[in-house]
Amino acid sequence: MILLKHLSLVLVIAICFFFTLPAYASFCRNDNGHQICIIDIKRSAKNYWEYRAVLSVDGVKRPVEVYNCRDRKKIQKDGTALPFGKNDPGEIVCRLFKKRF
């Protein structure tokens, strides 16, 4: 009976180690009174200066945008290219890797 209890305890602990949930962390910065979080970011394989990112500004999630760090433009989902504005969240995306283009 005692052996069965110990065996079941070991089995429960082993199952807990094998089935852990993934941890999701976002990279957040406070910039000019706004909390800007990078929820998901992927670097372009073809153009290393471009990043496809999903951002959250003050808790409001934005759609996927492509940030061109060389030309300082963001390309929206519909293909519209807009230059970075003053205090644009794209600057945080581009500062993340600190490469000069």
C-alpha positions, -999 to +999 in steps of 0.1 A: +000+000+000+028+024+009+047+015-023+015+023-043+013+058-027+050+065-034+046+053-070+016+074-076+033+105-062+063+099-085+040+095-114+021+127-107+053+147-104+066+132-136+034+141-155+037+177-142+072+180-156+062+166-190+031+187-195+040+223-187+023+252-203+044+275-224+053+309-209+043+339-229+062+371-221+060+403-240+087+429-242+073+462-228+087+497-225+073+529-212+078+557-238+065+592-235+037+582-211+026+552-231+032+515-224+044+499-256+046+461-257+060+439-285+037+409-285+051+391-315+081+400-337+097+382-367+127+394-387+126+392-424+149+366-439+152+385-472+155+421-458+172+420-425+162+456-417+125+447-418+105+433-388+069+420-389+055+428-355+023+429-334+024+457-309+002+467-280+000+504-271-016+511-237-032+477-237-047+481-272-034+455-296-025+467-331-027+446-362+005+431-378+027+458-394+060+456-412+086+480-398+113+491-422+141+503-400+163+514-429+138+538-444+120+545-411+086+534-425+059+511-414+038+491-439+003+485-428-017+454-436-033+470-467+001+479-481+001+516-472+036+528-463+037+555-437+069+572-423+075+569-386+059+598-368+073+616-337+075+591-308+063+562-331+062+527-316+083+516-346+113+533-331+112+508-302+111+479-327+141+493-345+160+501-313+156+466-301+185+452-322+206+485-324+219+479-359+226+510-380+212+507-415 
